[in-house]
């Protein structure tokens, strides 16, 4: 079996640089988006839980009620 050889010849280009665009596959875009959404959702939920705990410790009923309403979206 013959070996395949590739040879390149470099030539000085005098015009404007060319831009090569490579499209990212849809599956990779979707996977990345889902991972980022999950990370943001879990971070926001943990942050909200911390704020609710602080409201309970400080005895601030109004902020506790407001934060608990927002927390219901995460269940």
Buried (B, 14 or more C-beta within 10 A) or exposed (E): EEEEEEEEEEEEEEEEEEEEEEEEEEEEEEEEEEEEEEEEEEEEBEEBEEBBEEBBEEEEEEBBEBBEEEBEEEE
